[in-house]
Amino acid sequence: MLSKSISLGTPFRWLTDALALCRLQPRPLFGASALLMVAILLPSLIELSVVAAFNPSASVSLGIQLAGALISIVLFPPLFGGYYRMVDAVVGGRPASSIDVFAVYGDANRAWRLIFTSLTFLVIAIIVFGGLAFAAGAGYLIDLFKAAMTATPGQPPTLPPLPAGFLPWLLVFFLVGLIFATAQGLSQVHAALTERNPIEVVGAAFAATLRNLGAFLLFYLAMLFVGIVLMLIFVVVIALVAVVLVKLSSVVAMVVLMPVYLALMVTMYALTFAFTYYAWRDTLGDAGTASPNQLVV
């Protein structure tokens, strides 16, 4: 399947469509987002509980983290695929519910296709970022990794000094990271909604990303600016509210603010997945899919 070109303003339409989808069908999208968030956080909570209970050595802790990462590679891709299939059903006016996020677990072929797509992406990422790290100066990155892994919980790590000439490499890492993040999202939708093999899926996702890189970068830069402004406003408002609530009770502050944080995360999950679905539809998918205005409310 050949990728399709888009205009510079198309990603902003995807965001508008994603907002419309969440407004018209909040129950399945937000419900699935909440379930997905719990499923993603659960392995980390179990890992932290094990570390807190047994206080293992650094090597054992690293082994636990690696085991958690391997489990995540197997468990998460079918969840993401289930979410995208649920979004596709909602957009198409077909019956859908939040628990459809787990439906792919009952489809072994599609689940394994999603898992192998994720593994293919991981292998490519290790090769590419490993090569960039070697070219940029692996010594500094190794020291940076060691500092992060040996940091005392609750205290900022002591980072090694930034070597001369490393800033341009940071920009390269940032750009390549955006390309990989975009292509990975497209590949997840492609694997969930088509019958193509993982190699074809990953290749098509990279092709669509690189072909429309200018539009994606323009959108990301705009969202970065808007996000910084909104985050500053949000942080100031939350800080003021927290100061007032803490004077009453720290428990009251947590009870009031925690649902706000969780609601924000659920909303971001729903918007991100809906946005990525529309991005896939216009770059790799069927352009004849129903628009949000045709949804059944």
C-alpha positions in Angstrom: 0.0 0.0 0.0 1.4 3.4 -1.1 1.4 6.2 1.4 -0.5 9.4 0.5 0.6 13.0 0.7 -1.1 15.5 2.9 -1.2 19.3 3.1 0.6 21.2 5.9 -2.8 21.9 7.6 -4.1 18.3 7.5 -2.7 17.3 11.0 -4.7 20.2 12.5 -7.8 18.8 10.9 -7.0 15.4 12.5 -6.9 17.1 15.9 -10.3 18.8 15.2 -11.7 15.4 14.1 -10.3 13.7 17.2 -11.9 16.4 19.5 -15.2 15.9 17.6 -15.0 12.1 18.0 -14.4 12.4 21.8 -17.3 14.9 22.1 -19.7 12.7 20.1 -18.7 9.3 21.6 -17.2 10.0 25.0 -18.3 6.7 26.7 -16.4 4.2 24.6 -13.3 6.4 24.0 -12.9 7.6 27.6 -13.9 4.3 29.1 -11.3 2.5 26.9 -8.7 5.1 27.8 -9.3 4.5 31.5 -9.0 0.8 31.1 -5.8 1.2 29.0 -4.3 3.5 31.5 -4.9 1.0 34.3 -3.5 -1.8 32.2 -0.3 0.2 31.4 0.3 1.4 35.0 -0.4 -2.0 36.6 3.0 -3.7 35.7 4.9 -0.6 37.0 2.9 -0.6 40.2 3.6 -4.3 40.7 7.3 -3.7 40.0 7.5 -0.9 42.5 5.7 -3.0 45.1 8.1 -5.9 44.7 11.2 -3.6 44.9 9.7 -1.8 48.0 8.9 -5.1 49.7 12.1 -7.0 49.1 14.6 -4.2 48.6 16.7 -6.2 46.0 20.2 -5.3 44.9 20.8 -3.0 41.9 21.4 -6.0 39.5 18.2 -7.7 40.7 16.2 -4.5 40.3 17.6 -4.1 36.8 16.5 -7.7 36.1 13.0 -6.9 37.4 12.8 -3.8 35.1 13.9 -5.8 32.1 11.4 -8.5 32.8 8.7 -5.8 33.1 9.8 -4.3 29.8 9.6 -7.8 28.1 6.1 -8.4 29.5 5.0 -4.9 28.3 6.2 -5.7 24.8 4.0 -8.8 24.7 0.9 -7.4 26.5 0.6 -3.8 25.3 0.5 -4.0 21.5 -2.7 -6.0 21.5 -4.2 -3.4 23.8 -3.3 -0.6 21.5 -4.6 -2.6 18.5 -7.9 -3.2 20.3 -8.2 0.5 21.0 -7.7 1.4 17.3 -10.2 -1.3 16.2 -12.7 0.2 18.7 -12.1 3.7 17.3 -12.6 2.4 13.7 -15.9 0.8 14.8 -17.0 4.1 16.4 -16.1 6.2 13.4 -17.8 3.7 11.1 -21.0 3.8 13.2 -20.7 0.1 14.2 -21.4 -1.1 17.8 -18.5 -0.5 20.1 -17.8 -0.5 23.8 -14.8 0.3 26.1 -14.1 -3.3 26.8 -13.3 -3.8 23.1 -9.8 -2.6 24.0 -9.2 -6.2 25.1 -10.8 -7.9 22.1 -7.6 -8.5 20.2 -6.4 -10.9 22.9 -9.1 -13.2 21.5 -7.6 -13.0 17.9 -4.3 -14.8 18.1 -3.2 -14.0 14.6 -3.8 -10.3 14.9 -2.3 -10.2 18.4 0.9 -11.8 17.2 1.0 -9.5 14.2 0.8 -6.5 16.5 3.5 -8.0 18.8 5.9 -8.7 16.0 5.3 -5.3 14.5 6.3 -3.8 17.9 9.4 -6.1 18.1 10.4 -5.1 14.5 10.2 -1.5 15.5 12.2 -2.1 18.6 15.0 -3.8 16.7 15.1 -1.0 14.2 15.1 1.6 17.0 18.0 -0.2 18.8 20.1 -0.2 15.6 19.3 3.4 14.6 19.7 5.0 18.0 22.6 2.7 18.8 24.3 4.0 15.7 23.5 7.6 16.5 24.8 7.1 20.1 28.1 5.7 18.8 28.5 8.5 16.3 27.7 11.1 18.9 30.0 9.7 21.5 28.8 6.6 23.3 30.9 7.4 26.4 28.8 10.3 27.5 25.6 8.5 26.9 26.8 5.5 28.9 27.8 7.8 31.8 24.4 9.4 31.5 22.6 6.0 31.6 24.7 5.0 34.6 23.9 8.2 36.5 20.1 7.7 35.8 20.2 4.0 36.9 22.2 4.7 40.1 20.3 7.8 41.2 18.8 7.8 44.7 15.0 7.7 44.6 13.6 11.1 45.5 16.8 13.0 44.6 17.8 14.4 41.2 20.7 12.4 39.6 24.1 13.8 39.3 24.5 14.1 35.5 27.9 14.1 33.7 28.9 17.4 32.1 27.7 17.9 28.5 30.6 17.4 26.1 31.5 20.1 23.5 29.6 19.8 20.2 26.9 17.5 21.6 24.0 20.0 21.3 23.6 19.3 17.5 23.4 15.6 18.2 20.6 16.3 20.7 18.6 17.9 17.9 19.3 14.9 15.7 18.1 12.6 18.4 15.0 14.7 18.9 14.2 14.7 15.2 14.7 11.0 14.8 12.7 10.4 17.9 9.7 12.3 16.4 10.0 10.3 13.2 10.0 7.0 15.1 7.2 8.0 17.4 5.0 9.0 14.5 5.8 5.9 12.5 5.2 3.7 15.5 1.7 5.1 16.0 0.9 4.6 12.3 2.3 1.1 12.3 0.1 0.1 15.3 -3.1 1.3 13.5 -1.9 -0.4 10.3 -1.2 -3.7 12.0 -4.6 -3.5 13.8 -6.7 -2.7 10.8 -5.0 -4.5 7.9 -3.8 -8.0 7.2 -0.3 -7.0 6.2 2.8 -8.6 7.7 5.0 -6.7 10.2 7.7 -5.8 7.7 5.2 -4.3 5.3 3.5 -2.5 8.1 6.7 -0.9 9.5 7.9 0.0 6.0 4.6 1.7 5.1 4.6 3.6 8.4 8.1 5.0 7.9 7.3 5.8 4.2 4.1 7.8 5.2 6.0 9.6 8.0 8.9 10.6 5.9 6.7 11.6 2.9 4.7 14.0 5.1 7.5 14.9 7.6 7.1 18.7 7.0 3.4 18.6 8.0 4.1 16.5 11.0 6.9 18.7 12.2 4.8 21.9 11.7 2.0 20.4 13.8 4.4 19.2 16.5 6.0 22.6 16.8 2.7 24.3 17.1 1.5 21.8 19.7 4.7 22.3 21.6 4.1 26.0 21.9 0.4 25.6 22.7 1.2 22.8 25.2 3.8 24.9 27.0 1.3 27.8 27.4 -1.5 25.5 28.6 0.8 23.6 30.9 2.0 26.9 32.5 -1.6 28.0 33.0 -2.6 24.5 34.4 0.4 24.4 36.8 -0.3 27.9 38.1 -4.0 27.1 38.7 -3.4 23.7 40.2 -0.6 25.2 42.5 -3.0 27.9 43.7 -5.8 25.4 44.4 -3.3 23.0 46.0 -2.1 25.7 48.4 -5.6 26.4 49.5 -6.6 22.8 49.9 -3.4 21.8 51.7 -4.2 24.4 54.4 -7.4 22.5 54.9 -6.0 19.0 54.7 -3.4 17.2 52.6 -5.9 14.3 52.2 -8.5 16.7 50.9 -6.0 18.1 48.4 -5.2 14.6 47.1 -8.9 13.6 46.9 -9.7 16.8 44.9 -6.6 17.0 42.7 -6.0 13.3 41.9 -9.3 12.9 39.9 -8.3 16.0 37.9 -5.0 14.5 37.0 -6.5 11.2 36.1 -9.2 12.9 34.0 -6.5 14.8 32.1 -4.6 11.6 31.4 -7.6 9.8 30.2 -8.5 12.7 27.9 -5.0 12.8 26.5 -5.0 9.1 25.8 -8.3 9.4 23.9 -7.2 12.4 21.9 -3.8 10.8 21.0 -5.3 7.5 19.8 -8.1 9.2 17.9 -5.6 11.6 16.3 -3.3 8.8 15.3 -6.3 6.9 13.8 -7.2 9.9 11.6 -3.5 10.3 10.7 -3.4 6.6 9.5 -6.7 7.0 7.6 -5.4 9.9 5.5 -1.9 8.6 4.9 -2.3 4.8 4.7 -6.0 3.9 5.2 -9.2 4.1 3.4 -10.3 7.7 2.7 -13.9 6.6 2.4 -14.3 6.1 6.1 -17.2 8.0 7.8 -16.4 11.4 9.1 -17.2 12.4 12.7 -20.3 14.3 11.5 -21.7 10.9 10.4 -21.3 9.2 13.7 -24.2 7.7 15.6 -24.5 9.6 18.9 
